């Protein structure tokens, strides 16, 4: 029996949210402005921004005047080709160009000035075609230039010396007041975008310009692109700035990103939050899933890639859709930019081949898509046009021949009319005229008349057929793919995105802005650079209302016997000291003690082992023994990009064997804490297995939220916190932290 407890837990959702969020008091404005979208800016309890302004980058992409510093028209010089392209781009966007070169009266017939100081007007954008942009930054500041672009390389991507040079450049830019794109960027921002395309556009952000080429080429398939931001080394402007800006642009339907490293984790979360509020999908390839990928990315951009599981969790928290390949980036961004809001989440697979339909249906189910079984009435309707021996339950197999006449369109309309169906996927494994031509024509016509999503997978390796090039790609309503895998990935992302944004609540709106009453008490327990003893670590947990066993710290065998009588047999005895990390391996834990003699012997043995191992003790803990429950681990670690992160997973020895954990970046609310549990492979243990009762999930969620509060308030003090095991008792009985390790920063 557990007896009395410390910090009895509640399952009330409002209290759980209060634990996670703290008091809602307005903080000071960030950058001197309060954005009505966010309802007030401020700082959280750790002094981190809760909101950030979206930068106005309109004059970067559409300047009225441009200075080209280092302009050239001498054949064979690298600057000449760049100058020529900039002149053509400026003409397209209607900008005045001012070449700057001390030795030329004109460049390509345009009058040239000798220095920045000689510019005839204040310019919006300065393009720096110089090897060392640092000396020019001060000159630009004096002329009030708004933006600059630096192509020069040799900075953080080259190593420590380059990183120092980049920091000097960043410091100069910050003092100047202008905004810098680069260094180590390229001409992608000045590409020729097609202006004859309509509909929502994709805005593209890349840290490696070449990796954006496949998305840029979507224009050849009729997909509109509005912007391309090649961020380079991000000495100033970074991926987060462009996400925030693009999310505010009415023509942008989706943001596609190729990210090698994040410069500032917090800035990225704030930008992703802004996009989620605006319901603008962000699709990203993020390099660094493997150690090799992370090393390569760092050498290329000179930035941290971050622990990948933390980056992955952070992206999912804010609805950023992470894909693996550039082909997936193309297809997913294109679908999310153009497709309407889903009317239902059911997917119907329709084909002229039973084998094809069955194969795609299997893949769709494995991808997590819902394939509803069509009703008996709907099947009877379809069998008016499809032979009775063919299956029409979903997938729908028409046998081929009905496609060639009026039956084909009626079948498509009947499937789309089913209220459970929101997506129709039709795989065409290869051209088979005239059936395939008639099929895609019917699909395009049906797509124009329905509000539901129609997807076609054109499997031909050639891709030159008129049915594909003219009919499918000529439709703005049909989503056309070349592979089944990319189609299913994009459809899943589209459905997930709309589910996510439909009930999105920004965690920054609920983040605590003032310290809790527990903070001062807990702060006094911190020992900078040291590990706390188990006794001190549990005092820290108590300060935040996390339940621990009844226990006493003793320094003699006689005191241990008295404590055991007060705690109640059976008891556990543990050595407690700041140097002890793994007590069990050293033999410094004794369990199941049921008598005074066993307690005396255990005390002597524990102190003897500690003396032999050279471990300094602050005493021996005599603890209540808690056996019934599921062992979990809840902890805090400090990520270099995102700061404190919260982890939950299967505990005890399983945490090291299975590594079944979920991680989130604070702040997050109760819903996200519950989502952490659904991410665990071993979550069934919490539901009760082999006759065991269900565990108290509500109590576990509340502990996660209390630990998150610790992470937010003590993030600058805690390098690592592990509650392992946290014994989650049967439903309604709470959770108890049996052991805890805290390492201070």
N, C-alpha and C positions, 0 to 999 in steps of 0.2 A: 504494500500500500504506500502511496506517495505522501499522505498526510498534508500538512500545511505547505504552502508554496510562496515563492517570491514573485511578485509582479504577475498576478493572475491575468490571463489573456482573455480578450473578448473576440467574438466573431462578427461584430457589427461592422458593416461595410463603411459607414460614415466615419467610425473611429479609425478604421484601417487607413482610409484616405487622409485623415487628419495626421496620423502618425507619419505618413509619407511626406505630407506637404507642409505641416506647421502653420503658423499664422499667416494670413494673407494681408500683409502690410506693404504699401507701395514703397519702393526704394528710389534712389536717385536716378534720374534719366541718364541713358547712355548717349554719348555724343550730343548732349543738350537738346534732345528731341524725344517726344513721346509719340509713337506711331499708333494711330487709332486702330489699326489692324490687331495689334497685340494688346491693346487696352492698358498700356502703361509699361515703360521699360524699367529696369532696375538690376540689382545684383542679388545673387542668392547668398545663403549663409556662409559660403566659402569665398565670397567676393568675386564670383564669376558672373559675367553678363547673362541676363535672362533673355534679352532681345538685342538685336543689332539692326541698324538701319540698312536698307538695301541701297548700295551705292548707285548713283546715277551715272551710267556709263554710256549714255546716248552720244556724247560728243567723241567718244573713242571710236564707235562704230559709224557714226554719221557726223564727222566734223564739218565745220564751215570753212576752216582754214588749216593747212598742214605745212609744217616746216620739215624739209628733208635735209638733215645735217650730214654732210659728207656726200652730197649728191654728185653724180658723175655721168658724163656721156661719152667717156673715152672707151673705145671698143676694147674688149678683152679684160676690162676691170669688173670684178664681182659686183661692185656698187652700181655699175651701169645697168645691168639687168634688173636689179631691185628698183632703181630709180624709174626705169621705164614702166615697170608694173605699177608702181605707186602713182605715177602720172595718169595711167589708164584708169586705175581705181578711183582716183580723186575726181576724174571727169564723170565717172558713172554716178558717184554720190553727190556731185555738185559742189566740191570743195575747191577753194583757191589754194594753189601750191606755191611755196616759197623755197626754192633750193638755197642751201647754205654751203658755200665753199670759198675759202680765202683766195683761191687762185683762178677763179673762173667768173667771167662776166655774165655768162648764161649757161644753162644746161638744157639741152633739147629745145633751144629757142625760148626758154622761160628765163626772165631776168634773175640773176643770182646775187645774193648778198654775201658779204665776207664773214659775218659772224652773227651769233644769236642776237647780240645787242642791236644789230642793224635791221632786224626784221621790221617791215613797214606796218605791222599790226600785231595785236595780241592773237596768238594762234591757239587753236584747241588741242592740236596733236603735233608732237614732234617725233619724227622717226630718226633714230640715231644709227647712222651707218658708219660708226667709228669703233675702233678696237677697244678703247677704254671709255665707257660712257660716264665714269665718275666725274671728271672735270666739267662735263657739260651740264650736269644736274644743277649745280649752283647758278649757272648762267640762265638756265630755263626758269629757275625759281624767281629770278629778278624780273623776268618778263611775264610772269603769271601764267605760264603754260599749264593747261589742265591735265594733259596726258602725254606720256612718252612711251615709246616702244624701243627696246634694246635688243638687237639681234646677237650681239657679241657673246662668244662662248669663253670658256676658260675660268668658270666660276665654281660653284659648289660641286658641279659634276666631276671636277678634276681632283678633288681631295681637300686636305686641310687648308692649304694655302689659298686655294680657290674659294673655299668656304669663308675664310677671313675677308677676302676681297669682296665677296658678295654681301657680307654683313656690313662692310663699310659703305657699299652702294645702297643697301637698304636703309641704313642710318641717314645717309644724305637725302634720300627720297623722302623719308619721314619728316626731316627738318624742312624740306622744300615746300611741302604742301601739295605737290603734284602726285599723280598716280602713275605707276610704272607697270608696263607689261613686259615680262622677261626678267633677267636676260636669258640668252640661250633659247629665244623663241624664233619664229619664222614668219613667212608671208601669208599664212593661212587666213588671217583675219581680213586680208585684202583680196581674197579670191573673187572670181566672177560668179555670183549667184543668179540662178535663173529667176526672172521676174514674171514669167508667163504661167507659173504654177499657182494654184489657188488652194484654199483650205488651211487648216492648222499646220504650223511648221515645226521642224525639229531645230533646236538650238544645240550646237555641238561644242563641247569643251574637251580639249586633249592636252596632255602634257608631252606627248610625242606626236608631232604633226603627222607623220606618216601613218600612224594608227587611226587617224580620222578619215583617211581617204575612202574606205568602203562606205562610210556613212555619207560623206559628201557626194559620192557617186549615186546615191539614191535618187538624186534629181533626174538622172537619166531614166529612172523608172516612174517618174511623175510624182515623187515625194518632195515636198517643198522644204528647203532649208532657209533659215533666216539669219543665222549668225554662226561664226566659228571663232572660238577663243583658244588660241594656242598658248597655254600659260607658261611653258618653259620652266625655268627654275623658281618662279614665284617669289622673287625677292620682295615684291609688294603685292600686287593683285594676285589672288589665288583662286582656286577652283570654287571655294565657297562664295567669293564675291560674285562670280559669274552665275552661279546657281541662283543666288538671291536676286540678281538683276533680271535674269531671263524669266524667273517665275512671275515677275511683275509685267511682262510684255504680253499684250493681248493676242498677238499673232502666234505665240509659242504654245504648241500643243503638247510637247514633250521635250525633255532635256536629256541628251545623250552624252555620256562622259567616258573618257579613257583616263584612268587615274593610276599613276605609279606610286605616288606618296602623298599623304595629306600633310599640309604644312601646320595646321592648327585644328585639332580634333573638335574643340568647342565651337569654333567658327563654322566647321562643316555641319555640326548638329543644328546650329541656329539657322543655317541656310536650308538644310533639308526640312526643318520645321516650317520655314516660310513657304517652301514649295508644297508641303503637305496641307498647310492652311489654305493655300490657293488652289489645291486639288490638281497641281501640275505634276505629272509623273516624272521621276528622275530615274534613268536607266544607266547603270555603270558597269564597266569592266574595271575591276580593281586588281592590279598586279600585286603579288606577294602572298598567294595561297601557300606556296612552298618556300622553304629556306633559300633555294636557288633563285626563285623568282624575286624574293625580297632583296637578296644581295644585288641582283642585276638592276633592280629598280633604284636602289640607293646609289649605285655607282652612276646611274644615268641622270638622276635629278638631284642627288645630294640631300634627300630628305628622308625622314623616318617613314617606314611603311606601316609601323604599328603591328601589334600582335594580331594575327589575322582573325582569330575567333572573336576578338573584341571589335575589330572593324566590321566584321560580318554582322555581329549582334547590333552594333550601333546603326548600321544601315537599315536593318530590318525594323528596328524600333521606330524609325522615322519614315518608313515606307519607301526607301531607296531600293530599287529592284536591281539586284546584282546578277549579272550574267557572266559567262566564262569567255565567250569568243566574240570577235568582231562581227561575225555573221549573225550571232544572236543579238548583238547590240543593234545592228541594222534592223532586223525584222521586228524585234520587240519594241524599239522606239517608234518605228513606223506605225505599227498597229496602235500603240497607246496614243500617238499623236492624232490619229484620224478616226478611230472607232468611237461610237457613241456610248452612252451609259448602258450597261447590260439591263435587259428586261427580265432575265432569268439566268440562273447559273448552270442550267442543264445543257449538255453537249450532245448533239446527235451526229453520228457518223453515217454518211450516205455514199455509196459507191456502186459501180457497175460490176464489181467482182466481190464475191463472198469472202475470198481469201484476203483481199486487200482490206475490206471492212473489218474483218475479225482482227487482223494484225494491228490496224490503227486503233481500234477500240481497246485492245490490250495495252498499247502504249499510252493511250489517253488515261486509262484508269491508273496505270502505274505512275503517271505524272501528277496524280491527285485531282484529276478532273472528274466531275460527276456526270455519268451517263445514265439518265433515267430510263427505265423501261417504259416504252410507249404503252398507253392504255389499250385495252382490248378493242375499244371503239375505234381508236386511231389505227390500230393494226388492220381492222376490218375495212376501214376506209382505204388504206394503202393497197389492200389486196384487190380492190377494184381494178387496179392498173398493173399490179405485180402478181405473178403466178403464186398460187397458194403454197407451193412447196418451198418457197424462198422465205427466209427469216426477215421480218420487218420490225422486230421488237426494239432494236437499236443495238448494234448497227443495222442499217437498212440496206438490203441487197436487192437491186432491181433486175438482176440477170442480164442487163445490157440492152435488150431490144426496146423496152419502153422509152429509153432515152431518145430514140430516133423519131418519135412522133409527138403528138400533143400530150401524151401521157407523162412525158418527162417533166414538163413544167408543173403539171398538176401534183405530181409526187412531191416536188420541192415545196410548193405552196402549202401542201397538207402538213409536211413536217414542220415548217416554220410557223404554222398556225397553232401548233401545240403549245399551251401556256407554260409547260415545264421546260421547253427548249428555248435557250437564249442564243445558242451558237450552232451553226451548221458547218461541219467540216466535210469537205468532199475531196478525197485523194484521187488524183488522176495519175496513175503510175507511169503512163506513157501515152503519146498521141496515138489515137486510133480513129482517124477520120472514117466516116463522118460523125460517128457517135460522140467522140470527145469534143468536136467542134460544136455540135448541137447542145451538148451538156453544159459547156461553159457559157454559151450564149444564154441558155435558160437561167443559169445561176446569176449572171450579171443582171438580167432583167428582173429577176426576183429580188435581188439585193437592193435594187433601186426603189422597190415598192415596200420594203419591210424596214422596220426599225431594229431588226436583229442582225447579228454579225454573221456574215457568210465568208467562210475561208476556203480557198482552193489550194491544194498542194499540187503543183505542176511538176511531175517527176521526170520529165524528159531531160536527158543530159545535154541536149542541143540548145533548147531555149530560143530557137529562131522561128518557131511555128507561128503563123498568124493568130491562131487561137490564143496563144500566150502573149505575144508581143503587142497585138492590136486589141484583142477583145478583153483579156484579163487585165493587162497593164493599162488599158484605156479606161478602166472603171475606177472611180474614186470610192466606190462603196464595197467592192470585193477586196478582201485582204488576201493577197497572193503570196505563196511561199514556194521555195524550191525543195525543202526537206520537211518531212513529217516532224522531226524533232524540234526544229525551230518554230514550226506552227504551234505545237503543243506548249512549248516554253512561253511563247508570246501570249497565247490565249490564257494560260494560267496566270501570267503576270497581269494581264488586263483585268481579269476577274478579281484577283487579289488586290490590285490597286484600288478598284472602286469599292470593294468591301472596306478597305483600310480607311480611305478618305471619307466614307459616308458617316462614320462615327468618330472621326479623329478629334481628340482633345489634346491640345499641346501640353506636354508635361511641364514646360516652362511657366505656364500660367499658374500652375499649382505648386511650383517649387518653393520651399521655405525661404523666407527673406530675413527672418530673425532667428537667433539661436533658441533652442529649446531649453527648458529649465535644467535638463540633464547635462548640458554642454559644459558649464563651469565645473561641475563635480567631476566629469570625465576628463576634462583638460588637466586637472590637477594630478591625475593618475599617470599621465604620460611621462616617459623617460626618454628624452631624445637620444636616438642612436642605440637604444637598448631593447632587449626583449623583456616583456613583463613576465613575472611568475604566473602560474595558473591562478593562484589566489587573487593577484592584482587584476588579471585579465577578467576574471569572473566579477570582480567589483565593477569593472567597466561595463560589463553586460547588465549587471543589476541597475547601474545608473540609467540605462536606457530601457529599463522595464523588461528585459529578457530574462526569463525564468531559469534559474540554476537549481541544482539539488540542495537540500538541507546539508550543510557542511560546516565544519569548524577547523581552523588552523591551529595545530598544537605543536608544542616543543618538548614534550616529555611523554614517556610511555603511560604514566598515570593519567595525564591530561587526555591522552588518546582514549583510554578506557572510559573516562567520564564522558567524553564527547560522543563515543559510540552509543552509550546509554541514552544520551539526549537525542541523537539523530535517529536511533532506532535500528536494531539489527534486521537483516544483514547489512554490512557496510563495505565500502570500498576505501582503501587507503592509498594515497599517492604522495610521493615526494614533491614538494613545491619549491621551485627556485628559478631565478631568472635565466640560468644557463641551460635549462633542460628543455629540449625540443621534442624528443621522442622517448617518453618515459618507459613505454612498454618494452622497447628494445633493450633498455638498460636494466630491466627487472625492477623498475621503481613504481610498479602498480601491483596491488594485491586486492583481489576481489572475493566476494562471497564470505567475508569473515563473520562468524556467528557467535563468538564468545569472547570474554575478556582476555583469556589466555592467548587466543589467536591474535587479538589486537596488540597485546604487549609484544608478542614475538614478531609480528609484522612491523611494528615501529622500530624495533632493534635492527631487523634485517634491512629495512629501507635506509636507515641512517648509516649502517655499515657499508652498504653498496655505494651510497653517495660519497662516503669518505674514501672508499677504495677508488672510485672513478674520479675523484677530485672535483666533485660537484658541490657547490655551495648551496645550502638550503636556507629558506626563510621559515621552514617548518614542514610538518606533514599534515595533509588534508585528510580528515575523516569525513567521508561523504555518504549520503544516502545512496543506496543501490537502486537503480532504475533499470528494469529489464524489458518491459513490455513495450514494443514500438518498432518503428522503422528508423534505422540510422541514416541520417542525412548530414550533409555538410553545407554550411552557409559561411561565406567569407567575403573579404574585401582585399583587392590587390590594387596596386597603383600602376596604371598604364602610362607610357611616356607621352602618348598623344591625347588621351581622353581623361587622364587623371584617375580618380578612384573609380573602380568598377566593382559590381556585386556579382557573386557567383553562388549558385545553389546546385546541389547534385547528390548522388548517392554517397553516403558517408562510410565511416569505419574504414576497414581495409579496402572496400570496394572503390573508394575514390582514386586510389593509386592503380588498382588493377583494371577497372573498366573506364576510368576517366569520363564518366557520364555526367557532364555538368552543363549548365546553361549560364550565360553571362549577360548582364545588362549594364548600361551606362546611366548613372543617375543624372537628372531626376527621372523617375518613372512612377506610375500610379499602380493601384491595386490590380487593374486588368493586366498590365504588363508583368506584374509579379506572378499572377496566375499562369500567364503564358509561359513563363520560365519552366513551370512544372510540366506543362504539356510538351515541352521540347525534350524532356528526358526520355531516353530509351527505356529506363526502368520505372517509368511512372506507374505501371500497373501495381507495383509494390504498395503504393499509397492507397490503392483501391481495395486492398486485401486479397491475399492469395492463399491457397491451401487451407481454407477455413479461418484464416486470421481476419479480424475485423478491419474495416476501412480506417485509415489513419486520419488524424485531424488536419486536413489540408488548410483550413482557415487559420489554425494556429501557426502552421508553417509559413503561410503567406504573411501573417503579421510579423513573424520574426524577420523575414526577408525585408519588410518595410522598415522595421526598427533598425536593422543593420544598414539599410540604405540611408537612414537619417544619420547614423554614425558616420557613414562615408561622406555625406555632404558636409557635416559639421567638423569632422576630425580628419578630413582628407589630407590636410597638410601635416598631420601628426602621425598618421598610420601608414606604414609601408606595407603591412600585411596583417590580416586578421583571419583566423580560422576557428570556426565553431565546429568541432569534429570529435565525437559525433554529437549532433543535435538529435535527441531521441524524440521522434514524433509519435505521440501516444494515440490510442484509439480515439475515434471521433468524439469531440466534446470534452476531452481530457487535457488538451494542450500539448506543449512541446517543452522539453527540458534540455538545456545546454550542459552536457556532461563534461566537456573539456573545451578549453579555449587557448589559443596561442595568439599573442599580439606582439608584433615587432614595430617599434616606433621609428619614425624617420629622423 
